[in-house]
Amino acid sequence: MDREKFQRYLDEIRKEPKFIPSFGVEATTIYGDIPTFMKVPRAYTSTDIKGANVAFMGFPSEGVSYDIHGVYPPDGPESGPASTFHRTGSQYAPECVRRWSMRNSFHRVGAVRDYAIEADIHLLDYLNVVDYGDVACVKGDLVANHAAGRQRVREIVEAGAIPLIQGGDHSVSIPGILGITDCISPTDKVGIIGFDSHLDLQFHEEGLRDWELFSPESQYVRALATPNVEPENIVLIGIKGTGNTESWALVAKRFGIRYFTLKEIDEMGIEKVVEEALERAGKDTKHLYVTLDIDVVDSASCPGQKFPETPGLTPREIIEALRLIGQKRVIGGFDIACLSPQYDIGGATCSLASRCFLEVLIGLATQFKNHNIKNWY
């Protein structure tokens, strides 16, 4: 290219507001050297959320764990780095995902980096994101942890923001969903799309200990106990393997809960599956909640899993699924569960989780732009 022409183009580009660098932007920390999610502002109290339309939070609750002999209570032993069945450590996921989210930060390498090229949109034109920190979870006290988590989600929604939550085990969806339903009318229906290897449709019998009510196999059943969730509006994607009981499949069939096995996804393609999922979850519903158990992704490419299953969805398939959902509906709540960083390799799993949150943010920005709205709640 002619040097004068090159310089002229460069001078014109530098005049564009979007290309003004933001040198000197520093990461706010949660504690120690743990940065806020994507270096967004830190919300210390519920008052600080006012004006935001999205709030990230951590729910570092390990909850119940298992080995080949049975169930460990929430104050049970932690697993070692070579464990295959009994695997803990999901309470460390919020910290790890925040670290890897730095690569997707809106402010990095001395400039504003909020442009999503695939969607052709500047996220900060439509989003005001804060990090509301972590629930102060106490090992072994699931009752208190879940009460605090539910209250924290409630505070986010009451402030008008959409909660994005990093667990923790898959019981994270209980405070995630119930914190939202606490704030909306009983007549406002909520659809649920869950990406998971397991159906998690465990019904509780009488006589259980308190902590057993917060099993990571019962989140959808707990949601059904609210007037806001109907079984025909629950869709589960990625079911596979022998980790599912026949009774769970029977519950799904009797209640009318649609689930897609990995075999069906292979045959139909992820785009068709998501299209049907949106149709079912969106039928007569006002809100949509999406939950992602990281074990739905193939553990060969996503090793940091509490309950590893292989094969599974590819990272590209899960990103595409979230993209398709975000193009069609406002995701009114989102969580990621069962990520155990101690089994991760080179940050592959934490990096993917961070990218999934980013994809949800891109979808929200697109929806806010298309509907000319600033807040969902």
N, C-alpha and C positions, 0 to 999 in steps of 0.2 A: 504494500500500500504506500502511496505517496506520503512522505513524512508530514507535509503541511496538512494534508487531508486527515491523516491520523490525529494530529494535534487538534484540529478543528472539532473532530468528533469527540475527542476526549474533553475538551473545554465545554462542549454542549452538554455532555453527560454529567459533568461536575456541577452544572447549574440545576440539575433535577433535585428536588427536595429529598427524594428517596435515597440519594447517593451521598447525602451529607453524613460524614462519619461521626460516631459517638465515642470518641476517645475518653478514657477515664471512667467508664462505667464499671463499677466493682460489684462482685457477687455478694449479695446479702447471705448470711449464714443462718442455719437453723440452730446448730450448736457446734462448738469446736471449729473444725474446718469443713463441716458438711454444708455445701451450698444449698440455697433454696432451689426448688424445682425450676430448671431452665433460667436461673438467675432472676426470677420475677420478684417483686417486692414481698416482704414478709408481713403477714397479718398476725399480730400478736393476740388480738382480741376480736370478738365478733364485730365490734364497732369498726375495726380496720377493714372488714370485708365490704363495707358499704361502698358502692360505686363500682365494685368488681362484678363481672358477669360469669367468671369461672374461678373456682378455688381448688387447689390441689391440697390433699392431706394424706398423711400416713396413718395406717392402722397396724402397728407392729405387734400383732398378737399371734403367737405361734399356735395356740389352741391345742386341740387334741392331736396326738400323733399315734402311729401304728407300727407294729412289727408283725412278723409272721405268726406270733402267738396271740395277738389281740390288741387292745387299745391301751395306750398310755394316757393317764390324766394330764391336764395342762401343766402340772408342775413336775412332769416326768423328766427323765434324763435326755440330754441332747445327744444327737448322733455324731459319729465320727466322720472324718472326710472320706472313708472308704465304705460307708454304709450303703447298702443297696435297697433295702426295704424300709427300714426305720430311718427316715431322713427328716431332719428339722432344719431350722435356720431361716424360716420365712419372715421372722420378726426383724431380720436385718435388711429386707428388701427395700423399704423406703429410703434408707440411707444410700444403698448402692444405686438405686435407680436415679436418685437425685444427682449423684456424682456423674453418672453417664449421661444425664440430661444436659449436662454442660455442653455436649457436642451439638445439641439442638437449641442452644440458648438463643434468645432474641438479641442478645448483646454479646458478641464475641469477636475476637481479632480486631478490636478497635472500631467496629461498625455495627449498625442496626442490621440484624439478619432475620427479618420477619417475613421475607417474601417466599411463599410456597410456589415453586415454579410449575408444578404439575396442575395446581388449581388456579394459577395466575392471580394470586390474591396476597395482599399484605395483611397479615394476621392482626397486627396491632391497630389497624384501621377499624377493627370490629370487636376485638377482644381486650378485656382488662383482666389479667390473670394475677392472682396472688397465691402465696403458699401459706396455708393455715397451720403449718407444723404437724406434729404427730400427736395422736392420742397418748396420754401418759399411761401406757399399759403396764399392769403388774403381773408378773409371771404367776400363773396358777389361779388367778381370779378372773375367770371369764365373764362372770356376772357383772362385775364392776367395769371391766374393759368394754363390754358390749354396750352397757348403759352410757358410758362416756363417749364411745364412738357414735352411737345413735344421736346423742345430744350434739356432738360436733357437726354431724351432717345436717341436723336440724338448724343449727345456727347459720350454716352456709346457705341453705335454701331460704331461710327467713330473711337473709340479707339480699336475696335476689340472685344468687350465684348458682351455677351448676357444679356439683361435687365431682371431682376426679380423685379416686382413692387408690392408693397402693397398699395392699395387704402385705403380711398376714396370710393366713390360710384362707380357704374359700368361705369360711364363716363371715368374712368381711362383707359379703353381700347382704347379710342380715341387717347390720346397722345402716348399710348403704341404702337399701330399699326402704326399710322401715322409717329411717330418718326423713325420707322424702314423703312417704305416705302420711306421716304425722302432720305435715304442713299443707297438704292439699285436701280438697273436698272428698268425702267418701265416695262420691259419685264420679270422680275423675279417675278413669281406669288407666292402669299402667301396664304396658306390654314389656315383656322381658325376652331378650335374646342372649343366650348363654353359649359361649364357646368353651367346650369342655370335652375331656375324654370320658367323663362319667356322668350318669344321669342325676346323681345326688338327690334322690327322691325318697329319703329315709323318713318314715313317719315315726314319731316318738310314742312309746307306750308309757303308761302310768308307772310311777315308782322310780323314774330315772333321777340320778343326781343332778344338781343344778347345772354343772358344767357340761353335762351331756346334752342339754337343750341347745347348745351352741356348736353342734357338730358341723364340720365342713361338708357333711353329706345331707344337710337338711335345709339349706338356704331357700330353695324354691318352695318347699312345704311351708316354711315360716312366712313367706310372701303370700301364699295362698290363704293364710289365716286372716289377712286383711281384706276389707271390702273392695279394695282397689284392684286386686289382681284376680283374673279368671284363668283357669287352666288352659283354655283354648288360645290365650294370648301369650303363652310361654312356648318358646322354640329353643331347642338345644342342638348345637351343631358340633360335629366332630366325634360323636360317640364311637367307642372302639374297645376291643380287648375283652379280657375276662374279669376286669375290675368292676363290672356292673352285675348286680344281682338280678335274677329273673323277677323278683318281686318289684324291683324298680321299674323294669320294663312293663310289668303288669299294671303298676300305678299309672304310668304314662299312657298306656292304652285305654284304661278305664276312665281316666280323667280327660282324655283328649289332648294330651300334651304332645306336640309334634317334635320328633327328634330325627336328626339326619346322621346316619352312621358314616364313618369314613368311606365305606364302600359306595354309599349313595353319592357322596361328594365327588368321588372319582368318576362315577358314571354321569352325573348331571353337570358337574363343573361348579365352582364356587359362586359364579355370578348368578346362575339359576337358583341355587340354594338360598342365597341371600334375598333374592327377589321374592321367593315364596315365604321366607322367614319374615320379611317386612310386611307382606300382605297379611299374614296371620297375627303377628304381634301388633300390627297397626290397626286391626279391625276394631272399630269403636273405642279406641284408646286415645287418650290425650297426651300421655307421656310415654317415653321409651327409656328403659334402663338396659344397659349392655354390660355384661360381666365376662371377663376373659380369664379362665384358668390356664396358666401358661403351659400345662401339660397337654393341651390340645395341639401344640406345635411339636413337630418331630424332635425328640430329645437328641437326635444325632446332630442337629444344628442349633439346638436350644437346650443345653445340658443342665442348667441350673434349676432343676425341678424338684419339688417336694415329692411328687408322685409320678416319676418318669414313665412315659408310655411311648413306644415306638411301633410302627411308624406314626405319622401325624401330618397335620397341615404344614406346608412350607411357610417360612417367614413371609414370602411374597403373597401367598394366599391369605394369610391373616390380615396383612396390611390392605390388600385389595378388598377384603370383606368389610373392614372398618371404613374404607373409603366409600364403598357403595352405600353403606348405611348412612354415613354422614351426608351424602349427596341427596338422600331422600327424606331423612327425618332429623329433627333436633334430638340429639342424644342427651336426655335430661339427667343422666347419671351414669358413671362408668367406673369400673374397678378392675384391677388386675390382682390375681391371687396365686398362691402356691409357688412363688419364686424363691428359691433357696440359693443365695449368692455363693455359699461355700462350695457348691458343686458346679458353679459356673466356670467356663474356660475362656479366658481372654475377654471377659465382659460381654460375651455373645448374647446371653439371655437378658441381662440388665439393659444392654444397648437396644435390643429389640423391644423390650417393655417401654423404654423411653420413646422409641419411635412410634409405638402404638398410641401412647398418650398424645404425641404430636399429631398423628393422623386424626384423632378425635377433635383436637383443637382446630385443625384445618376444616373439618366438617362443620364445626360450630360457627366458625367465621363465615363460611359459605352460606349457611342457613341464616345467620343474622343479616348478612348482606342481602340475600334474596328476599327475605321477608321484612327488611327494613326495621328490625327490632334491635334493642340494646340489651335486653334481659329476657330470660325465659320464665323465671319464677317471679 
